[in-house]
Amino acid sequence: MNAPVSAVAGLPRMLLKAEGFALFAICVFAYWKLGVTWWLFAVLILAPDLTMIGYLAGPRFGAHLYNAGHITVMPLILGFAGLYTDSVVAMAAALVWLAHIGIDRMLGFGLKFETAFSDTHLGRIGKS
């Protein structure tokens, strides 16, 4: 039997969702300032959700893969690598990736627990 899942609630949850919106808005603005074509944004915005395929191997592996694609550290590393190498494509991809994470957080889709896809740090998602 799995342990109960605890999630952030109340004011901290509201602040994390507001922070998600801020991350999304700043990334969209930075992407616009970067001057990259918007079709790339449209193509990449849902790419991090491809990590959900990990759930085909079970909730533990699925949660690990999903979380790897939904933590800010990964796109930050890509963005800094893009800055270091002057790669506009890498910087653009990092901004889109961060924008995806921001919109997910704003909508209440948090990082996953190993118990089930619907168990996140921002609360349970989907039908109860």
Secondary structure, DSSP 8 states (H G I E B T S, - for coil): ---------HHHHHHHHHHHHHHHHHHHHHHHHHT--HHHHHHHTTGGGGGGGGGGG-HHHHHHHHHHTSSTHHHHHHHHHHHHHT-HHHHHHHHHHHHHHHHHHHTT---B-SS-TTEETTEE-S--
